Amino acid sequence: MGTVTKRKYKLKEPYLGILKIVGVILLILLVIFLFYRYQINSIKKIGYSEKASNYILFHFKKDYVLQVGENKTLNAAFESSDYKEEYLERYRKITYQNHKNLIKNINTLIKKKYSDGDINLILSHGSDSDVTEFSKRDRVRYIDEFLSYDFAKISNYDRYVNYSDLEGDEDEDVVIYVNMDLDKEPYTDAIEEKNYGIDMVVNKHRFLSKKFNPDLVKVSTKYASEAGMKLRSEAYEAFIKMSKACEKDGLGIVINSAYRSYDDQVDTQEYYRKWYGDSYVEKYVAKPGFSEHQTGLAIDVGSRSTNVFANSKEYQWMLDNSYKYGYIIRYEKKYEHMTLFRAEPWHYRYVGVDIAKKIHEEGITLEEYYVRYLDK
């Protein structure tokens, strides 16, 4: 057999030159890409997004952001098509809010000559839509009169001004009262309460649906003045503990009224209307849906030793101790202008120990607690 001769293929010189050039170009591109990624990653490590980092790098802002450090508002500005170079320093000084139109609204507010402090107040006291609407209006001169309070709402600004002009109250009180809707007539533009937790608020401006039916347990006649009463379990268990503690002090409390359904409240209204007339009902009896008893968390407390609870030792004991078990006295004489219900020494509401303690220590109503700490 003959031997097979292997041929060696050798690229011609011109092709070798082309491959070398391509290789050098690819190497240069790789080096450039690696350098680019290094620069981008060094910016991202500070806290900027990929999109913002690209803008920063290609618009020669790297040294600036390295000096500033992480800044969420700057990040949003570099990401936004609304970014304006002349406002760069203003963006840096404004506190970030998670708003879709943050940069656009900041630009508008800057044009209207608001200070950085004013802009921070406006942004921090409303949603994106609230701020967008507010930014459309003419400049407000004294923005901090009301918005210096954490619980103020930019959407209520005009109502704060109007209520202040009418009532002349202190700014903080104005914010609290308006946020409670006290600038509106009772039962007007009422809000349906859809938070069914122990911190729910039901009053003449917040109501429960007729369909609301809480989970209830039967109250033993050991703790109630008659059979058939019901409460939410957490309220009932707390009352048992409170009753036992009261008994240890030689006193006795009893539940005279507990849960009332929407329909029960209709019957209650008709009962008082029959015996006392329409004016009495309008003034003193909650409309169906607006009674705390529908929550299953409210009770009317009585003394086992006297029929006049306000004159009893048990009443004083409740004032001093009920908060330890999660109950607050709901309607006091000094707070009638807030609760819009006449004083009821016997009416107590379960809100849990933490909230009850806070309300007791600060000497505030459930409405004020809601405004200050819950209605964000």
C-alpha positions as CSV (number, residue, x, y, z in Angstrom):
1,M,0.0,0.0,0.0
2,G,1.2,3.5,-0.7
3,T,1.6,6.0,2.1
4,V,-0.8,8.9,2.5
5,T,0.9,12.3,2.4
6,K,-0.5,14.9,4.9
7,R,-0.8,18.3,3.5
8,K,-0.1,21.4,5.6
9,Y,-2.3,24.3,5.1
10,K,-0.8,27.7,5.6
11,L,-2.7,31.0,5.4
12,K,-1.4,33.4,3.0
13,E,0.3,36.5,4.5
14,P,-2.6,39.0,3.7
15,Y,-5.1,36.8,5.6
16,L,-2.9,36.5,8.6
17,G,-2.6,40.3,8.8
18,I,-6.4,40.7,8.7
19,L,-6.8,38.1,11.5
20,K,-4.3,40.0,13.6
21,I,-6.1,43.3,13.1
22,V,-9.4,41.7,14.0
23,G,-7.9,40.1,17.1
24,V,-6.4,43.5,18.2
25,I,-9.8,45.2,17.6
26,L,-11.6,42.5,19.6
27,L,-9.0,42.8,22.4
28,I,-9.4,46.6,22.4
29,L,-13.2,46.2,22.5
30,L,-13.0,43.7,25.3
31,V,-10.7,46.0,27.3
32,I,-13.1,48.9,26.6
33,F,-16.1,46.8,27.7
34,L,-14.3,45.6,30.8
35,F,-13.4,49.2,31.7
36,Y,-17.0,50.3,31.0
37,R,-18.3,47.5,33.3
38,Y,-15.8,48.5,35.9
39,Q,-16.9,52.1,35.8
40,I,-20.6,51.2,35.9
41,N,-20.2,48.7,38.7
42,S,-18.2,51.3,40.7
43,I,-21.1,53.7,40.4
44,K,-23.7,51.0,41.2
45,K,-21.9,50.0,44.4
46,I,-22.6,53.5,45.7
47,G,-26.4,52.8,45.3
48,Y,-27.3,53.9,41.8
49,S,-29.3,51.8,39.3
50,E,-27.9,50.5,36.0
51,K,-29.9,53.1,34.0
52,A,-28.8,55.9,36.3
53,S,-25.2,54.7,36.3
54,N,-25.1,54.8,32.5
55,Y,-26.4,58.4,32.4
56,I,-23.9,59.3,35.1
57,L,-20.9,57.8,33.2
58,F,-21.7,59.1,29.8
59,H,-22.6,62.6,31.1
60,F,-19.4,62.9,33.1
61,K,-21.1,62.9,36.5
62,K,-19.1,60.1,38.1
63,D,-16.9,62.4,40.2
64,Y,-20.0,64.3,41.3
65,V,-21.9,61.3,42.6
66,L,-18.7,59.8,44.2
67,Q,-18.5,63.0,46.2
68,V,-22.3,63.0,47.0
69,G,-22.6,59.3,47.7
70,E,-25.9,57.4,47.5
71,N,-28.9,59.7,46.9
72,K,-32.2,58.2,45.9
73,T,-33.6,61.4,44.5
74,L,-30.5,61.9,42.3
75,N,-30.9,58.3,41.1
76,A,-34.6,59.0,40.2
77,A,-33.5,62.2,38.4
78,F,-30.8,60.4,36.3
79,E,-33.3,57.8,35.4
80,S,-36.0,60.3,34.4
81,S,-36.7,61.9,31.1
82,D,-37.7,65.0,33.1
83,Y,-34.2,65.5,34.4
84,K,-32.9,69.1,34.1
85,E,-29.2,69.8,34.5
86,E,-29.9,73.2,36.1
87,Y,-31.7,71.6,39.0
88,L,-29.0,69.1,39.8
89,E,-28.1,70.6,43.2
90,R,-31.8,71.0,44.0
91,Y,-32.5,67.3,43.4
92,R,-29.6,66.4,45.7
93,K,-31.2,68.3,48.6
94,I,-34.7,66.9,48.3
95,T,-35.8,63.8,50.2
96,Y,-36.8,60.9,48.0
97,Q,-40.4,59.8,47.8
98,N,-41.6,56.7,45.9
99,H,-43.7,58.7,43.5
100,K,-44.1,58.0,39.7
101,N,-43.9,61.7,38.8
102,L,-41.4,62.7,41.5
103,I,-38.9,64.5,39.2
104,K,-41.6,66.1,37.1
105,N,-43.4,67.5,40.2
106,I,-40.1,68.7,41.7
107,N,-39.4,70.6,38.5
108,T,-42.8,72.2,38.6
109,L,-42.5,73.2,42.3
110,I,-39.0,74.6,41.7
111,K,-40.4,76.8,38.9
112,K,-43.0,78.1,41.3
113,K,-40.2,79.3,43.6
114,Y,-40.8,76.8,46.4
115,S,-37.8,76.3,48.7
116,D,-36.2,72.9,49.2
117,G,-37.8,72.7,52.6
118,D,-41.2,73.5,51.2
119,I,-40.8,70.9,48.5
120,N,-39.9,68.3,51.0
121,L,-43.0,69.1,53.1
122,I,-45.2,68.9,50.0
123,L,-43.8,65.6,48.8
124,S,-43.8,63.9,52.2
125,H,-47.5,64.7,52.9
126,G,-49.3,63.2,50.0
127,S,-49.4,60.5,47.4
128,D,-48.1,61.0,43.8
129,S,-51.5,62.0,42.6
130,D,-52.0,64.4,45.6
131,V,-48.7,66.1,44.9
132,T,-49.4,66.3,41.1
133,E,-52.7,68.0,41.8
134,F,-51.1,70.4,44.3
135,S,-48.3,71.3,42.0
136,K,-50.9,72.6,39.4
137,R,-52.0,75.4,41.7
138,D,-50.5,78.8,42.3
139,R,-47.8,79.0,44.9
140,V,-48.9,78.8,48.5
141,R,-46.8,81.2,50.7
142,Y,-47.0,79.7,54.1
143,I,-46.8,76.0,53.5
144,D,-45.3,75.1,56.8
145,E,-48.2,76.4,58.9
146,F,-50.0,73.1,58.5
147,L,-47.6,70.7,56.8
148,S,-45.0,70.8,59.6
149,Y,-47.1,68.1,61.4
150,D,-46.3,64.6,60.3
151,F,-49.9,63.6,60.1
152,A,-51.0,66.5,57.9
153,K,-52.2,65.8,54.3
154,I,-51.4,68.0,51.3
155,S,-54.8,67.0,49.9
156,N,-56.5,68.7,52.9
157,Y,-54.6,72.0,52.6
158,D,-57.5,74.1,51.5
159,R,-59.7,72.6,54.2
160,Y,-57.1,73.5,56.8
161,V,-57.1,77.1,55.6
162,N,-60.8,77.4,55.6
163,Y,-61.3,75.8,59.0
164,S,-58.6,77.9,60.5
165,D,-60.3,81.1,59.1
166,L,-63.6,80.0,60.5
167,E,-62.6,78.6,63.9
168,G,-59.2,80.4,64.6
169,D,-57.8,77.3,66.3
170,E,-54.1,76.5,66.7
171,D,-52.5,75.0,63.6
172,E,-52.0,71.6,65.1
173,D,-55.6,71.4,66.3
174,V,-56.8,72.5,62.8
175,V,-55.0,69.6,61.2
176,I,-56.3,67.1,63.7
177,Y,-59.9,68.3,63.4
178,V,-60.0,68.5,59.6
179,N,-58.4,65.0,59.4
180,M,-61.2,63.9,61.6
181,D,-63.6,65.5,59.1
182,L,-64.9,67.8,61.8
183,D,-65.1,70.6,59.2
184,K,-68.0,68.6,57.8
185,E,-71.5,68.1,59.1
186,P,-72.1,64.7,60.9
187,Y,-73.0,61.9,58.6
188,T,-71.9,64.0,55.5
189,D,-69.5,62.4,53.0
190,A,-69.0,59.6,55.5
191,I,-66.3,57.0,54.9
192,E,-67.0,53.3,55.1
193,E,-64.6,51.6,57.6
194,K,-63.0,48.6,55.9
195,N,-60.4,48.0,58.5
196,Y,-62.0,45.4,60.8
197,G,-59.1,45.2,63.3
198,I,-59.3,46.2,67.0
199,D,-58.1,49.7,66.0
200,M,-61.1,50.4,63.7
201,V,-62.8,53.8,64.1
202,V,-66.6,54.1,63.9
203,N,-68.2,57.5,64.6
204,K,-70.4,60.1,62.9
205,H,-68.0,60.3,59.9
206,R,-67.0,56.6,59.6
207,F,-69.5,53.8,59.3
208,L,-69.8,50.1,58.9
209,S,-71.6,48.4,56.1
210,K,-75.0,46.7,56.9
211,K,-73.3,43.5,55.8
212,F,-70.5,43.7,58.4
213,N,-70.9,40.7,60.7
214,P,-68.0,40.2,63.0
215,D,-67.1,36.8,64.5
216,L,-68.7,36.8,67.9
217,V,-68.8,34.7,71.1
218,K,-71.6,34.5,73.6
219,V,-71.2,36.4,76.9
220,S,-71.9,34.3,80.0
221,T,-74.6,35.7,82.3
222,K,-71.8,35.6,84.9
223,Y,-70.5,38.8,83.2
224,A,-73.7,40.2,81.7
225,S,-76.9,41.6,83.1
226,E,-79.0,39.4,80.7
227,A,-78.6,36.4,78.5
228,G,-77.9,36.6,74.7
229,M,-75.2,39.2,74.6
230,K,-72.3,38.7,72.2
231,L,-68.8,40.2,71.7
232,R,-65.7,39.6,69.7
233,S,-63.6,37.1,71.5
234,E,-60.6,39.4,72.2
235,A,-62.9,41.9,73.8
236,Y,-64.7,39.3,75.9
237,E,-61.5,37.7,77.1
238,A,-60.1,41.1,78.1
239,F,-63.3,41.9,80.0
240,I,-63.2,38.7,82.0
241,K,-59.6,39.5,83.1
242,M,-60.7,43.1,83.9
243,S,-63.8,41.9,85.8
244,K,-61.7,39.5,87.9
245,A,-59.2,42.2,88.8
246,C,-62.1,44.6,89.7
247,E,-63.6,41.9,91.9
248,K,-60.2,41.4,93.7
249,D,-60.5,45.1,94.7
250,G,-63.9,44.4,96.3
251,L,-65.9,45.9,93.4
252,G,-68.2,44.5,90.7
253,I,-68.7,45.4,87.0
254,V,-71.2,44.0,84.6
255,I,-71.9,44.3,80.8
256,N,-75.3,46.0,80.2
257,S,-75.0,46.2,76.5
258,A,-72.6,44.6,73.9
259,Y,-72.8,43.9,70.2
260,R,-75.7,45.4,68.3
261,S,-76.2,44.6,64.6
262,Y,-77.2,47.2,62.0
263,D,-80.8,46.1,62.3
264,D,-80.6,46.2,66.1
265,Q,-79.5,49.9,65.8
266,V,-82.6,50.6,63.7
267,D,-84.7,49.2,66.5
268,T,-82.8,51.2,69.0
269,Q,-83.5,54.4,67.1
270,E,-87.2,53.6,66.8
271,Y,-87.4,52.8,70.5
272,Y,-86.0,56.2,71.5
273,R,-87.9,58.0,68.8
274,K,-91.1,56.6,70.3
275,W,-90.4,57.7,73.8
276,Y,-88.3,60.8,73.3
277,G,-89.0,62.1,69.8
278,D,-87.1,62.9,66.7
279,S,-84.9,65.7,68.1
280,Y,-83.6,63.4,70.8
281,V,-82.7,60.7,68.4
282,E,-81.0,63.1,66.0
283,K,-78.9,64.5,68.8
284,Y,-78.1,61.4,71.0
285,V,-78.6,58.2,69.1
286,A,-76.2,57.0,66.4
287,K,-77.6,56.1,63.0
288,P,-77.4,52.5,61.9
289,G,-73.9,51.7,60.7
290,F,-72.5,54.5,62.8
291,S,-72.7,52.9,66.2
292,E,-69.6,51.4,67.8
293,H,-71.7,48.6,69.2
294,Q,-71.8,47.1,65.7
295,T,-68.0,46.5,65.9
296,G,-68.5,43.9,68.6
297,L,-65.7,45.7,70.5
298,A,-67.9,48.1,72.5
299,I,-69.6,47.6,75.8
300,D,-71.8,49.5,78.2
301,V,-70.6,48.8,81.7
302,G,-72.7,48.9,84.9
303,S,-72.0,48.6,88.6
304,R,-73.3,45.7,90.5
305,S,-73.9,47.9,93.6
306,T,-75.7,50.9,92.1
307,N,-77.8,51.9,89.1
308,V,-76.0,55.2,88.6
309,F,-72.6,54.1,87.1
310,A,-71.1,57.6,87.0
311,N,-71.5,57.9,90.8
312,S,-70.1,54.4,91.6
313,K,-66.7,53.3,92.8
314,E,-66.6,51.0,89.8
315,Y,-66.7,54.0,87.5
316,Q,-63.6,55.4,89.1
317,W,-61.9,52.0,89.1
318,M,-62.6,51.8,85.3
319,L,-61.1,55.2,84.7
320,D,-58.0,54.2,86.6
321,N,-57.6,50.7,85.4
322,S,-59.5,49.8,82.2
323,Y,-56.6,50.7,79.9
324,K,-54.5,48.0,81.5
325,Y,-56.9,45.5,79.9
326,G,-57.2,47.2,76.5
327,Y,-60.3,49.2,77.2
328,I,-60.8,53.0,76.9
329,I,-63.6,55.2,78.0
330,R,-64.9,56.4,74.7
331,Y,-67.1,59.4,75.2
332,E,-66.0,62.0,77.8
333,K,-67.5,65.4,78.4
334,K,-64.3,67.2,77.6
335,Y,-64.0,65.5,74.2
336,E,-67.6,65.9,73.0
337,H,-66.4,68.3,70.3
338,M,-64.2,65.5,68.9
339,T,-66.3,62.4,69.3
340,L,-69.6,64.3,68.5
341,F,-71.3,62.1,71.1
342,R,-72.5,63.3,74.5
343,A,-70.6,62.0,77.5
344,E,-71.3,58.4,78.3
345,P,-69.4,57.3,81.5
346,W,-70.5,53.7,80.9
347,H,-69.4,53.3,77.3
348,Y,-66.1,51.5,76.9
349,R,-64.3,50.3,73.8
350,Y,-61.7,47.6,73.4
351,V,-58.7,48.6,71.4
352,G,-56.0,46.4,72.8
353,V,-53.5,47.1,75.6
354,D,-50.9,48.9,73.5
355,I,-53.3,51.4,72.0
356,A,-55.3,51.8,75.2
357,K,-52.1,52.6,77.2
358,K,-51.0,55.2,74.6
359,I,-54.5,56.9,74.6
360,H,-54.5,56.9,78.4
361,E,-51.0,58.3,78.8
362,E,-51.5,61.0,76.2
363,G,-55.0,61.9,77.2
364,I,-56.4,61.7,73.7
365,T,-59.4,60.2,72.0
366,L,-59.5,57.3,69.6
367,E,-60.1,59.7,66.8
368,E,-56.9,61.7,67.6
369,Y,-54.9,58.5,68.0
370,Y,-56.1,57.4,64.5
371,V,-55.1,60.8,63.0
372,R,-51.7,60.8,64.7
373,Y,-50.6,57.2,64.3
374,L,-52.7,55.2,61.9
375,D,-54.0,57.4,59.1
376,K,-50.8,57.7,57.0
